[in-house]
Amino acid sequence: MTYGADRIYAEVSYVAYHFHWSPDAILDMEHAQRLRYVQEIAAINTRLNEER
């Protein structure tokens, strides 16, 4: 199974924006690990938005 380039760019951009990590460091992660960070960031953002 291949993972779409657009999806990879979106995930890398999302994590890099929020954690200020380099794209290379993010791309070096296994997909499952990168996806977990995406999910955790989304959960943090959801909690922050609900508190407002």
N, C-alpha and C positions, 0 to 999 in steps of 0.2 A: 504494500500500500504506500502510495506517495502522499506527501503532505503539500498542499498548494503553497506556492511562493507567496501569494498575497496574504495568506494566513500567517506564514512565518514572519513576514515583514510587520504585520499588525502586532503579533505577540512580542517581537523584539522591540518594536517602537514603544509599546505599552510599558514593558518592564523598564526599558532604558529611561523613559520619561519620568517614571515614578521613583526609581531607585538610583538613577544616575549611574548605571553600570554601562560599560562599553558594549556595543553590539557584538564584538568578538567574544566577550565573556559570556554573554547570553546565548549566543549560537553554539558555544562549546558545551552547553548543558544538554542532557538527554531531553527528548521531547516531553516526557512525563514530568520532569522536574521544572522545565520552563512553564508548562501548563499549570502546574501547582502554584507557581509564583503569580501567574496571571489571575488565577482564582482567588488567591489571598489578597492581591491588590484590589480586585473587584469587591471583595467582602469588606475591606477597610473603607473603600469609597462609599459603599452602601451604608455602613454604620455612620460615617461622617455626615452623609446627606440626610439620614434619618434624625440625627441630633439637631439639625438646623431648624 
